[in-house]
Amino acid sequence: MSNKKSFKTMLIMLGVVTLGVLSSYYFIYRDIKSKNEHISSLIQQLDFQSSRQEYLVSTQRMIENLNSDMTKINDSIVSKDGDVEFIENLENRAKNKGLTINIESLNVEDDPTSTASSITKLKLSAKTKGSWDGTYTFLSELESLPFKIKIEKFSIVNESRSEVLDGKQTYTYSPDWKTSFEIVVLKYK
């Protein structure tokens, strides 16, 4: 009986030890599972923060690009009080090319097709007189001004003429060229 009792005791002890080992495995498993869930949650938060950071950086770059585009757009429109400066710039460019310039008319008119209530049109009619080179370079500079300029009317004429003297036709060549143009530039009200 003693053998049976000791076998029973051993079996009970083995059961208790097995139960203890299984319990410790269970608690270790729960601890590992809890830590894995916590790590998974942290990884998801990190991914979310990373995606959010990328989005914010992308948005910031887009805003910076828009700001530079807006600056370019604003610089292409004559400022509210800049019409006199614009005309003086035009006159100086013509004079630097050896041309005489005469501003014939200057009108400010609203554009009915424009949706911007703070922008209007500055319409300018002018005539120049001078050499072909001066006229050509002046017109090139007119096109390359930083403002959005629309040339609505343009004509160029050489002052050469022909005459009939004593039955012979003679040509008088003039080095002067006359231009007449009408431009429209956007202007802030």
C-alpha positions in Angstrom: 0.0 0.0 0.0 2.7 2.3 0.6 3.7 1.9 -2.9 0.3 2.7 -4.0 0.2 5.7 -1.7 3.5 7.0 -2.9 2.5 6.4 -6.5 -0.8 8.3 -5.8 1.1 11.1 -4.1 3.6 11.2 -7.0 0.8 11.2 -9.4 -0.9 14.0 -7.6 2.4 15.9 -7.4 3.0 15.3 -11.0 -0.5 16.6 -11.8 0.0 19.7 -9.6 3.4 20.3 -11.3 1.9 19.8 -14.7 -1.0 22.1 -13.8 1.6 24.6 -12.5 3.6 24.4 -15.7 0.5 24.7 -17.8 -0.7 27.6 -15.8 2.7 29.3 -16.2 2.6 28.6 -19.9 -0.9 30.1 -20.0 0.3 33.3 -18.2 3.4 33.5 -20.4 1.2 33.1 -23.5 -1.2 35.8 -22.2 1.7 38.1 -21.5 3.3 37.5 -24.9 -0.2 38.0 -26.6 -0.8 41.2 -24.7 2.7 42.5 -25.6 2.2 41.6 -29.3 -1.2 43.3 -29.3 0.4 46.4 -27.7 3.3 46.3 -30.2 0.8 45.8 -33.1 -1.2 48.8 -31.8 2.0 50.9 -31.6 3.0 49.9 -35.1 -0.4 50.9 -36.4 -0.2 54.3 -34.6 3.3 54.7 -36.0 2.1 53.9 -39.5 -0.8 56.4 -39.1 1.6 59.1 -37.8 4.0 58.4 -40.6 1.2 58.6 -43.2 -0.1 61.8 -41.5 3.4 63.3 -41.6 3.9 62.4 -45.3 0.5 64.0 -46.0 1.4 67.2 -44.0 4.8 67.5 -45.8 3.0 66.9 -49.2 0.4 69.6 -48.3 3.1 72.0 -47.2 5.0 71.5 -50.5 1.8 72.1 -52.4 1.1 75.3 -50.4 4.6 76.5 -51.1 4.2 75.8 -54.8 0.9 77.6 -54.7 2.4 80.5 -52.9 5.1 80.9 -55.6 2.4 80.5 -58.3 0.3 83.1 -56.6 3.3 85.4 -56.4 3.9 85.0 -60.1 0.2 85.6 -60.8 0.2 88.7 -58.6 3.3 90.0 -60.2 1.7 89.6 -63.7 -1.1 92.0 -62.7 -0.5 95.8 -62.5 -0.9 96.9 -58.9 -3.7 99.1 -57.7 -1.6 102.3 -57.9 0.9 100.9 -60.5 -0.7 102.2 -63.7 1.5 105.4 -63.8 4.6 103.2 -63.1 3.6 100.8 -65.9 3.1 103.7 -68.4 6.5 105.3 -67.4 8.2 101.9 -67.8 6.6 101.6 -71.3 7.7 105.1 -72.2 11.3 104.5 -70.9 11.6 101.3 -72.8 10.6 103.0 -76.0 12.9 105.9 -75.4 15.8 103.5 -74.7 15.3 102.0 -78.1 15.4 105.4 -79.8 11.7 105.7 -80.3 9.3 108.5 -79.7 6.1 107.3 -78.1 2.8 109.0 -77.8 0.2 107.5 -75.4 -3.1 108.4 -77.1 -5.6 106.9 -74.7 -5.8 105.1 -71.4 -9.0 103.5 -70.1 -9.8 101.4 -67.2 -12.8 99.1 -67.8 -14.3 96.1 -66.0 -14.3 92.8 -67.7 -17.8 91.4 -67.7 -16.4 87.8 -68.3 -14.1 88.0 -65.3 -15.2 86.5 -62.0 -12.7 88.4 -60.0 -14.3 91.5 -58.6 -10.9 93.0 -57.6 -9.4 92.9 -61.2 -10.1 95.3 -64.0 -8.6 95.9 -67.5 -6.2 98.7 -68.2 -6.5 99.5 -71.9 -3.8 101.6 -73.5 -3.5 103.0 -77.1 -0.2 104.3 -78.2 1.9 105.2 -81.3 5.7 104.9 -81.7 8.1 106.2 -84.4 11.6 105.2 -84.9 14.0 102.8 -86.5 13.2 99.2 -87.5 15.6 97.8 -84.9 14.3 100.0 -82.1 10.7 99.1 -83.0 11.4 95.4 -83.2 13.3 95.3 -79.9 10.6 97.4 -78.2 7.9 95.1 -79.3 10.0 92.1 -78.2 10.4 93.7 -74.8 6.7 94.5 -74.7 6.0 90.8 -75.1 8.5 89.8 -72.4 7.2 92.2 -69.7 6.3 90.4 -66.5 2.7 91.5 -67.0 0.0 89.5 -68.8 -0.4 91.7 -71.8 -2.8 91.2 -74.7 -2.2 93.1 -77.9 -5.6 93.8 -79.3 -4.6 96.0 -82.3 -1.3 96.5 -84.0 -0.1 98.1 -87.2 3.4 99.0 -88.5 4.0 101.3 -91.4 7.2 102.5 -93.1 7.1 106.2 -94.1 8.6 105.6 -97.5 6.8 107.2 -100.4 6.9 107.4 -104.1 6.5 110.5 -106.2 6.3 111.1 -109.9 8.7 113.9 -111.0 9.2 114.8 -114.7 7.4 111.6 -115.7 9.7 109.4 -113.6 8.6 107.7 -110.5 11.0 108.1 -107.6 11.0 106.4 -104.2 11.9 108.1 -101.0 13.0 105.6 -98.4 12.5 106.6 -94.8 14.3 104.8 -92.0 11.4 105.6 -89.7 8.7 103.1 -88.9 5.4 104.0 -87.3 3.6 101.6 -85.1 0.1 101.9 -83.7 -1.0 99.5 -81.0 -3.6 98.9 -78.4 -2.8 96.7 -75.4 -4.8 95.4 -72.5 -3.2 94.5 -69.2 -4.9 93.3 -66.0 -4.9 95.7 -63.1 -6.1 95.5 -59.5 -8.9 97.8 -58.6 
